[in-house]
Amino acid sequence: MSKKDLGLLILILVVGAVVAIINPRFLLPINLANTSNLIGLFGILAIGQAFVIITGGIELSVGSVVALLGVLFVDFIATRGMAWPVALPLILVLGGMIGLAHGWLITRLKLQPFVVTLCGLLIYRGVARFYTADGTAGFAFGQNFPELEFLTAGRSYGVPNSFIALIVIAIVMWVVLHRSVFGRYLYAIGKNEEAAKYSGIRTGRVVMAAYVICGVLTALSAIYFAMYTRSISPASHGQFYELYAIAAAVLGGFSLRGGEGSLIGVILGTVLLQELQNLVNLLGIPSSLNFAVMGGVILIGVLVDQQWGVYRQRRLMLEATRKGAAGAAAE
């Protein structure tokens, strides 16, 4: 665990202790379970976003993809009678295809990630609204899918299965990011894409793979959100979810410039965000301030990241100067 991660963990514990003192309901099992469930839902999104951010890119269409794929998943199993073991992998494939399309436009046609994903944000939201005729997609009265509901919205020994899924995914993605050649390539591209290209890394393929991973994890999250809400209004479902994902990644130490960050930090960033959301609810702060809190958190995270970078550069320069002075004195 890095110093950033340790500092974030301490902040989470301090905020949690303060909230618990102010409102003891924070420590009630039902509140902790609900918060853990939301951490699982948003944490999967944040991990996908982190893989894109580490390359120096960004994915702004996450919320709209959650709305579109959520609508399709509910429609497939609730209206068209498709078996959920068939619908689930189909939605994951569609998410991967969306990520592949974004990666192709960015790497092959050299479009800016901001432009590509901003257009995606508008397109997917519009398609979802058109698909439902601006209506609501949901399950009919009495319509149940016991196995699917247990896997997505159920609990095992009191722990939400969405949170367990997050832990499993986080372990796998940690290995991919921190213990594989592919992960080293991602860091190299984020640090300096031109240098990575000249060193023999197929940067285009690696960046496309990052967007595919983000698309698949977003699709999985869309399924969890669909089963959690059981009713989807495309005009509002998933709105600003990209904000939560980006905020969690930034708080976790991922630099928007690319090339920095740890997966443990992303999970801790998600925990802190949901803890803040819980604080807003328990303290009776108007919910209209939620987005103000998120905006402030992102701003603080970027400022801290920027100042940390400046401090580290100064320290490296001082060390280099001292070594040079020591070498000259030795001669």
C-alpha positions as CSV (number, residue, x, y, z in Angstrom):
1,M,0.0,0.0,0.0
2,S,1.4,3.4,-1.1
3,K,1.6,6.5,1.1
4,K,-1.3,7.9,-0.9
5,D,-3.4,4.8,-0.2
6,L,-2.5,4.8,3.5
7,G,-3.4,8.5,3.8
8,L,-6.8,7.9,2.0
9,L,-7.5,5.0,4.4
10,I,-6.8,7.1,7.4
11,L,-9.1,9.8,6.0
12,I,-11.9,7.2,5.5
13,L,-11.5,6.0,9.1
14,V,-11.5,9.6,10.5
15,V,-14.6,10.7,8.5
16,G,-16.4,7.4,9.5
17,A,-15.6,8.0,13.2
18,V,-16.8,11.6,13.0
19,V,-20.1,10.6,11.3
20,A,-20.6,7.7,13.8
21,I,-20.2,10.1,16.7
22,I,-22.6,12.7,15.2
23,N,-25.1,10.0,14.2
24,P,-24.8,6.5,15.6
25,R,-27.1,5.1,12.9
26,F,-24.0,5.1,10.7
27,L,-22.8,1.9,12.3
28,L,-26.2,0.1,12.1
29,P,-25.8,-3.2,10.1
30,I,-28.5,-2.2,7.6
31,N,-26.8,1.1,6.9
32,L,-23.4,-0.6,6.5
33,A,-24.9,-3.2,4.2
34,N,-26.6,-0.6,2.0
35,T,-23.4,1.4,1.8
36,S,-21.4,-1.7,0.9
37,N,-23.9,-2.5,-1.8
38,L,-23.4,1.0,-3.4
39,I,-19.7,0.7,-3.0
40,G,-19.9,-2.5,-5.1
41,L,-22.0,-0.9,-7.8
42,F,-20.0,2.2,-8.2
43,G,-16.6,0.5,-7.5
44,I,-17.0,-1.7,-10.6
45,L,-17.5,1.4,-12.7
46,A,-14.6,3.2,-11.1
47,I,-12.2,0.3,-11.9
48,G,-13.2,0.4,-15.6
49,Q,-12.7,4.2,-15.6
50,A,-9.3,3.8,-14.0
51,F,-8.0,1.6,-16.8
52,V,-8.8,4.4,-19.3
53,I,-7.5,7.2,-17.2
54,I,-4.1,5.5,-16.7
55,T,-3.6,5.8,-20.5
56,G,-4.2,9.5,-20.3
57,G,-7.8,9.1,-21.7
58,I,-11.2,9.6,-20.2
59,E,-14.6,7.9,-20.5
60,L,-17.5,10.3,-20.3
61,S,-20.2,8.1,-21.6
62,V,-20.3,5.7,-18.6
63,G,-23.6,6.9,-17.3
64,S,-25.3,6.7,-20.7
65,V,-24.0,3.3,-21.4
66,V,-25.3,2.1,-18.0
67,A,-28.8,3.5,-19.0
68,L,-28.7,1.9,-22.5
69,L,-27.4,-1.5,-21.5
70,G,-29.6,-1.6,-18.4
71,V,-32.7,-0.9,-20.6
72,L,-31.7,-3.6,-23.1
73,F,-31.0,-6.2,-20.3
74,V,-34.4,-5.6,-18.6
75,D,-36.1,-5.7,-22.0
76,F,-34.4,-8.9,-23.0
77,I,-35.3,-10.9,-19.9
78,A,-38.5,-9.3,-18.8
79,T,-40.3,-8.5,-22.1
80,R,-38.7,-10.7,-24.8
81,G,-38.4,-13.8,-22.6
82,M,-34.6,-14.3,-23.1
83,A,-33.0,-16.5,-20.6
84,W,-30.8,-14.4,-18.3
85,P,-27.7,-16.7,-18.7
86,V,-27.9,-15.7,-22.4
87,A,-28.8,-12.1,-21.9
88,L,-26.0,-11.4,-19.4
89,P,-23.0,-12.4,-21.6
90,L,-24.7,-10.7,-24.6
91,I,-24.8,-7.4,-22.6
92,L,-21.1,-7.8,-21.7
93,V,-20.3,-8.3,-25.3
94,L,-22.2,-5.2,-26.3
95,G,-20.3,-3.3,-23.6
96,G,-17.0,-4.6,-25.0
97,M,-18.0,-3.6,-28.5
98,I,-18.8,0.0,-27.3
99,G,-15.4,0.2,-25.7
100,L,-13.8,-1.2,-28.9
101,A,-15.5,1.4,-31.0
102,H,-14.3,4.2,-28.7
103,G,-10.7,2.8,-28.7
104,W,-10.7,2.4,-32.5
105,L,-11.9,6.0,-33.0
106,I,-9.3,7.3,-30.6
107,T,-6.3,5.2,-31.8
108,R,-7.0,4.8,-35.5
109,L,-8.7,8.1,-36.4
110,K,-6.8,10.1,-33.8
111,L,-9.8,11.7,-32.3
112,Q,-9.6,13.1,-28.8
113,P,-11.0,10.8,-26.0
114,F,-13.0,13.7,-24.6
115,V,-14.8,14.3,-28.0
116,V,-15.4,10.6,-28.7
117,T,-16.8,9.8,-25.2
118,L,-18.8,13.1,-25.0
119,C,-20.5,12.2,-28.3
120,G,-21.1,8.7,-26.9
121,L,-22.7,10.2,-23.8
122,L,-25.3,12.0,-26.0
123,I,-25.8,9.1,-28.5
124,Y,-26.3,6.3,-26.0
125,R,-28.7,8.3,-23.9
126,G,-30.7,9.3,-27.0
127,V,-30.8,5.7,-28.2
128,A,-32.0,4.5,-24.8
129,R,-34.8,7.1,-24.7
130,F,-35.8,6.2,-28.3
131,Y,-35.8,2.5,-27.6
132,T,-38.3,2.9,-24.7
133,A,-40.2,5.8,-26.4
134,D,-39.2,7.9,-23.5
135,G,-40.9,5.5,-21.2
136,T,-39.7,3.3,-18.4
137,A,-38.3,-0.2,-18.6
138,G,-39.0,-2.5,-15.7
139,F,-40.3,-5.8,-14.5
140,A,-43.9,-6.8,-14.5
141,F,-45.7,-7.3,-11.2
142,G,-44.7,-10.6,-9.7
143,Q,-42.0,-11.2,-12.3
144,N,-39.0,-12.8,-10.5
145,F,-35.6,-14.2,-11.4
146,P,-34.4,-15.8,-8.1
147,E,-30.9,-16.9,-9.2
148,L,-30.1,-13.6,-11.0
149,E,-31.6,-11.6,-8.1
150,F,-29.5,-13.5,-5.6
151,L,-26.3,-13.0,-7.6
152,T,-26.8,-9.3,-8.2
153,A,-29.0,-7.9,-5.3
154,G,-28.8,-10.7,-2.8
155,R,-26.5,-11.2,0.2
156,S,-24.2,-13.9,1.4
157,Y,-23.7,-14.0,5.2
158,G,-25.1,-10.5,5.4
159,V,-22.6,-9.1,2.8
160,P,-24.1,-7.8,-0.4
161,N,-23.1,-9.9,-3.4
162,S,-22.4,-6.8,-5.4
163,F,-19.6,-6.0,-2.8
164,I,-18.3,-9.5,-3.1
165,A,-18.2,-9.2,-6.9
166,L,-16.3,-5.9,-6.6
167,I,-13.6,-7.6,-4.4
168,V,-13.2,-10.5,-6.9
169,I,-13.0,-8.1,-9.8
170,A,-10.6,-5.9,-7.9
171,I,-8.2,-8.8,-7.2
172,V,-8.2,-9.9,-10.9
173,M,-7.7,-6.3,-12.2
174,W,-5.0,-5.7,-9.6
175,V,-3.1,-8.6,-11.0
176,V,-3.7,-7.4,-14.5
177,L,-2.6,-3.8,-13.7
178,H,0.3,-4.4,-11.3
179,R,1.6,-7.8,-12.1
180,S,1.4,-8.2,-15.8
181,V,3.2,-6.9,-18.9
182,F,0.0,-5.4,-20.1
183,G,-0.2,-3.4,-16.9
184,R,3.3,-2.1,-17.4
185,Y,2.4,-1.1,-20.9
186,L,-0.6,0.9,-19.6
187,Y,1.7,2.8,-17.2
188,A,4.3,3.4,-20.0
189,I,1.7,4.8,-22.4
190,G,0.2,7.1,-19.7
191,K,3.7,8.4,-18.9
192,N,4.8,9.0,-22.5
193,E,2.9,7.5,-25.4
194,E,5.6,8.4,-28.0
195,A,8.4,6.9,-25.9
196,A,6.3,3.8,-25.4
197,K,5.7,3.5,-29.1
198,Y,9.4,3.8,-30.0
199,S,10.2,1.2,-27.4
200,G,8.2,-1.3,-29.3
201,I,4.9,-1.2,-27.5
202,R,1.8,-1.5,-29.8
203,T,0.2,1.5,-28.1
204,G,-2.9,1.5,-30.3
205,R,-3.8,-2.1,-29.3
206,V,-3.1,-1.5,-25.6
207,V,-5.3,1.6,-25.5
208,M,-8.1,-0.2,-27.3
209,A,-7.9,-3.0,-24.8
210,A,-8.2,-0.5,-22.0
211,Y,-11.4,0.9,-23.4
212,V,-12.7,-2.7,-24.0
213,I,-12.1,-3.5,-20.3
214,C,-13.9,-0.3,-19.3
215,G,-16.8,-1.2,-21.6
216,V,-17.2,-4.7,-20.2
217,L,-17.0,-3.5,-16.6
218,T,-19.5,-0.8,-17.3
219,A,-21.9,-3.4,-18.9
220,L,-21.5,-5.6,-15.8
221,S,-22.3,-2.6,-13.6
222,A,-25.3,-1.8,-15.8
223,I,-26.7,-5.2,-15.0
224,Y,-26.2,-4.7,-11.3
225,F,-27.8,-1.3,-11.3
226,A,-30.7,-2.6,-13.4
227,M,-31.4,-5.4,-10.8
228,Y,-30.9,-3.0,-7.9
229,T,-33.4,-0.4,-9.2
230,R,-35.7,-2.8,-11.1
231,S,-37.0,0.1,-13.0
232,I,-35.1,2.3,-15.5
233,S,-36.0,5.7,-16.8
234,P,-33.5,6.3,-19.6
235,A,-33.8,10.1,-19.2
236,S,-32.3,10.0,-15.7
237,H,-30.9,6.5,-15.0
238,G,-27.1,6.5,-14.7
239,Q,-27.0,10.3,-15.0
240,F,-23.6,11.7,-13.8
241,Y,-22.3,8.2,-12.9
242,E,-19.2,9.0,-14.9
243,L,-18.7,11.8,-12.3
244,Y,-18.6,9.3,-9.5
245,A,-16.2,7.0,-11.4
246,I,-13.8,9.7,-12.3
247,A,-13.9,11.1,-8.7
248,A,-13.2,7.7,-7.2
249,A,-10.2,7.2,-9.6
250,V,-8.8,10.7,-9.0
251,L,-9.2,10.3,-5.2
252,G,-7.5,6.9,-5.5
253,G,-4.4,8.6,-6.9
254,F,-5.0,8.2,-10.6
255,S,-3.6,11.3,-12.4
256,L,-5.7,12.7,-15.2
257,R,-2.5,13.1,-17.0
258,G,-2.1,9.3,-17.0
259,G,0.6,6.9,-15.9
260,E,-0.1,7.0,-12.2
261,G,-2.4,5.3,-9.7
262,S,-3.1,2.0,-7.9
263,L,-6.2,-0.2,-7.9
264,I,-6.3,-0.2,-4.1
265,G,-6.6,3.5,-4.3
266,V,-9.6,3.3,-6.6
267,I,-11.5,1.1,-4.1
268,L,-10.6,3.4,-1.3
269,G,-11.7,6.4,-3.3
270,T,-15.1,4.7,-4.0
271,V,-15.5,3.9,-0.3
272,L,-14.8,7.6,0.6
273,L,-17.3,8.9,-1.9
274,Q,-20.1,6.6,-0.6
275,E,-19.1,7.5,2.9
276,L,-19.6,11.1,2.0
277,Q,-22.9,10.3,0.4
278,N,-24.0,8.5,3.5
279,L,-22.9,11.5,5.6
280,V,-25.1,13.8,3.5
281,N,-28.1,11.6,4.0
282,L,-27.6,11.0,7.8
283,L,-26.9,14.6,8.6
284,G,-29.9,15.8,6.8
285,I,-28.0,17.9,4.3
286,P,-30.1,18.6,1.2
287,S,-29.6,16.0,-1.5
288,S,-29.4,18.8,-4.0
289,L,-25.9,19.4,-2.7
290,N,-24.7,15.9,-3.7
291,F,-23.2,17.1,-6.9
292,A,-21.6,20.1,-5.2
293,V,-19.9,17.7,-2.8
294,M,-18.7,15.5,-5.7
295,G,-17.4,18.5,-7.6
296,G,-15.6,19.7,-4.6
297,V,-14.1,16.3,-4.0
298,I,-12.8,16.1,-7.6
299,L,-11.3,19.6,-7.4
300,I,-9.5,18.8,-4.1
301,G,-8.3,15.5,-5.6
302,V,-6.8,17.2,-8.6
303,L,-5.2,20.0,-6.5
304,V,-3.6,17.5,-4.2
305,D,-2.4,15.4,-7.2
306,Q,-0.9,18.5,-8.8
307,Q,0.8,19.8,-5.7
308,W,2.1,16.3,-5.0
309,G,3.6,16.1,-8.5
310,V,5.3,19.5,-8.0
311,Y,6.7,18.5,-4.6
312,R,8.0,15.2,-6.0
313,Q,9.8,17.0,-8.9
314,R,11.4,19.5,-6.5
315,R,12.6,16.6,-4.3
316,L,14.1,14.7,-7.3
317,M,15.8,17.9,-8.4
318,L,17.3,18.5,-5.0
319,E,18.5,14.9,-4.7
320,A,20.1,15.1,-8.2
321,T,21.8,18.4,-7.2
322,R,23.1,16.9,-3.9
323,K,24.5,13.9,-5.7
324,G,26.1,16.1,-8.3
325,A,27.7,18.3,-5.6
326,A,28.9,15.2,-3.7
327,G,30.4,13.7,-6.9
328,A,32.2,17.0,-7.6
329,A,33.5,17.2,-4.1
330,A,34.8,13.6,-4.2
331,E,36.8,14.4,-7.4
